[in-house]
């Protein structure tokens, strides 16, 4: 099979200014590499994109990438992790600005719409299996468990606050929402493209589903209480190392 040449489009260079510490220069280079990886993940998918492609897109030598990450999987996990952190920040901003943002169906609404701020997250939520499949295949069991759902503590507190129904076991809620998330990521492959809803359409339907399924008709808790619980939940995902698996 002939090799197809894919000319790279260089990402804009963002070099350190004179006098900046070497650590700042390294961070700028790292961000440029993550920008390139994110762009190519959307363009070509997880499996088809190579280290050579990323180096060409970023305008650096291939060896430069290995100064930061040990292999392709570590680089791509870091790129997706960075987009997740940015997504969380946008989601938190939206929830804080919404008077009803602490209610679970509003969290879902803002989560779906916040995805539109990132082409990579949009592609994942939209069911791009050429991204999701490779990503899941490269994940360790702990990371996969986190993706599928580790929200039991959050849902338990939401029950105690009177913001979601208390007659369902928390582990059942967590499992079903995790299955819903994974199904959302993968359903596009099982349907004809014209049958795949837009993110806006999915947002409306999913928000209504969550409201009818999990929220009491008259919640006894307040949106402000829900906002605090959500902020605590997001905080649990933060790590001192934003982009894991760097080479030291």
C-alpha positions in Angstrom: 0.0 0.0 0.0 1.4 3.4 -1.0 2.2 5.8 1.7 0.1 9.0 1.5 2.1 12.1 2.2 0.2 14.5 4.5 1.9 17.9 4.4 2.0 19.5 7.9 0.7 23.0 8.6 3.0 24.5 11.2 1.5 25.8 14.3 2.4 29.4 15.1 5.7 29.5 17.0 5.5 30.8 20.6 9.1 31.0 21.7 10.2 32.2 25.1 11.1 35.9 25.3 14.8 36.9 26.0 15.5 36.5 29.7 12.8 34.0 30.3 13.8 31.0 32.5 14.4 27.7 30.7 11.4 26.2 32.5 9.2 28.8 30.8 10.7 28.1 27.4 10.0 24.4 28.0 6.4 25.1 28.9 5.9 27.2 25.8 7.3 24.4 23.7 5.1 21.9 25.4 2.0 23.9 24.8 2.9 24.2 21.1 3.2 20.4 20.9 -0.1 19.9 22.6 -1.7 22.4 20.2 -0.4 20.4 17.3 -1.5 17.1 18.8 -5.0 18.4 19.4 -5.3 19.8 15.9 -4.2 16.5 14.3 -6.4 14.3 16.6 -9.4 16.2 15.2 -8.1 16.1 11.7 -6.9 12.5 11.4 -7.9 10.6 14.6 -5.9 8.9 17.3 -4.5 5.9 15.4 -3.6 7.6 12.1 -1.8 10.5 13.6 1.9 9.8 14.2 4.7 11.4 16.2 6.2 12.5 12.9 2.9 14.3 12.0 2.9 16.1 15.3 6.5 17.2 15.0 5.9 18.5 11.4 2.7 20.3 12.5 4.6 22.0 15.4 7.6 22.8 13.3 10.1 20.8 15.5 12.2 17.7 15.2 10.7 14.4 16.2 13.2 14.0 19.0 11.9 17.2 20.7 8.6 15.5 21.5 10.5 12.7 23.4 12.0 15.4 25.6 8.4 15.9 27.0 6.6 12.5 26.6 7.8 9.0 26.4 5.6 7.9 23.5 2.6 8.8 21.3 0.0 7.6 23.8 1.4 9.7 26.6 1.4 12.8 24.3 -2.2 12.2 23.2 -3.4 11.5 26.7 -1.8 14.8 27.8 -3.5 16.7 24.9 -6.9 15.3 25.8 -6.3 15.9 29.5 -5.4 19.6 28.8 -8.7 20.0 26.8 -10.6 18.3 29.6 -9.2 20.8 32.1 -10.1 23.7 29.9 -13.5 22.3 29.4 -14.0 22.0 33.2 -13.1 25.7 33.6 -15.6 26.7 30.9 -18.2 24.4 32.4 -17.7 25.9 35.9 -18.0 29.4 34.5 -21.3 28.6 32.9 -22.7 26.9 35.9 -21.7 29.8 38.2 -23.4 32.3 35.9 -26.7 30.4 35.8 -29.1 30.9 38.7 -30.3 27.3 38.2 -26.8 26.0 37.4 -26.6 23.7 40.4 -29.5 21.5 39.2 -28.3 18.3 37.6 -30.1 18.8 34.3 -28.5 22.3 34.0 -25.1 20.8 34.7 -25.7 18.4 31.8 -26.9 21.3 29.6 -23.8 23.4 30.3 -21.6 20.4 29.9 -22.8 19.7 26.4 -22.6 23.4 25.4 -19.2 23.9 27.0 -17.9 21.1 24.7 -18.5 23.4 21.8 -15.6 25.6 23.0 -13.1 22.9 22.1 -13.0 21.2 18.7 -11.4 18.1 20.3 -14.0 17.8 23.0 -16.7 18.4 20.5 -15.4 15.6 18.3 -15.3 13.2 21.3 -18.8 14.1 22.4 -20.0 13.9 18.8 -19.0 10.2 18.7 -15.7 10.4 16.7 -14.6 6.8 17.2 -11.3 7.4 15.4 -10.5 9.5 18.5 -12.4 7.8 21.2 -11.4 4.2 20.3 -7.7 4.9 20.2 -7.9 6.9 23.4 -9.8 4.2 25.3 -7.4 1.5 24.1 -4.4 3.4 25.4 -5.9 4.1 28.8 -4.9 2.3 32.0 -7.7 0.8 34.1 -7.7 3.6 36.7 -8.0 6.3 34.0 -10.7 4.3 32.2 -12.7 4.0 35.4 -12.5 7.7 36.0 -13.8 8.4 32.5 -16.7 6.0 32.8 -17.7 7.4 36.1 -16.4 8.0 39.6 -19.1 10.3 40.7 -20.7 8.3 43.5 -19.7 10.7 46.2 -21.2 13.6 44.2 -24.5 11.8 43.5 -24.7 10.7 47.2 -24.3 14.3 48.3 -26.9 15.5 45.7 -29.3 12.9 47.1 -28.7 14.2 50.7 -29.2 17.8 49.4 -32.6 16.8 48.0 -31.6 17.6 44.4 -31.9 14.1 42.9 -34.2 11.3 43.7 -33.2 9.1 46.7 -35.0 5.9 45.8 -32.3 4.7 43.4 -29.0 3.3 44.7 -26.1 5.7 44.0 -24.1 2.9 42.3 -27.0 2.3 39.9 -27.1 6.0 39.0 -23.4 6.1 38.5 -23.4 3.0 36.3 -26.2 4.1 34.1 -24.8 7.6 33.6 -21.4 6.1 32.8 -23.0 3.7 30.2 -24.9 6.7 28.8 -21.7 8.6 28.4 -19.9 5.8 26.7 -22.9 5.1 24.5 -23.0 8.7 23.5 -19.3 8.6 22.4 -19.8 5.5 20.3 -23.4 5.6 18.9 -22.5 7.7 15.9 -20.6 4.7 14.4 -23.8 2.5 14.6 -26.1 5.0 12.8 -26.2 6.6 9.4 -24.7 10.1 9.6 -28.0 11.8 8.8 -29.5 10.1 11.8 -26.9 11.5 14.2 -28.3 14.5 16.1 -26.4 17.8 16.5 -24.9 18.6 19.8 -27.5 21.2 20.3 -30.3 18.6 19.7 -28.5 16.1 22.0 -28.2 18.8 24.7 -32.0 19.5 24.7 -32.9 15.8 24.8 -30.3 14.7 27.3 -31.1 17.6 29.7 -34.8 16.8 29.6 -34.1 13.1 30.1 -32.0 13.8 33.2 -34.6 16.2 34.6 -37.4 13.7 34.3 -35.5 10.7 35.4 -33.4 11.9 38.3 -34.7 15.1 39.7 -37.7 15.3 42.1 -40.7 17.3 40.9 -40.1 19.7 43.7 -36.4 19.6 44.8 -36.0 20.3 48.5 -32.4 21.6 47.9 -31.2 24.8 46.3 -29.3 25.5 43.2 -26.6 27.2 45.3 -26.1 23.9 47.2 -25.8 22.0 44.0 -23.2 24.5 42.7 -21.1 24.0 45.8 -21.3 20.2 45.4 -20.3 20.5 41.7 -17.4 22.7 42.5 -16.1 20.2 45.0 -16.5 17.4 42.5 -14.5 19.2 39.8 -11.8 20.0 42.4 -11.3 16.3 42.9 -10.2 15.9 39.3 -7.5 18.6 39.6 -3.9 17.4 39.8 -0.7 19.2 40.6 0.7 18.0 37.3 -1.8 19.2 34.6 -0.4 17.2 31.8 0.7 13.8 33.2 3.4 11.5 32.0 5.9 14.2 31.1 9.5 13.1 30.7 11.6 14.7 33.4 
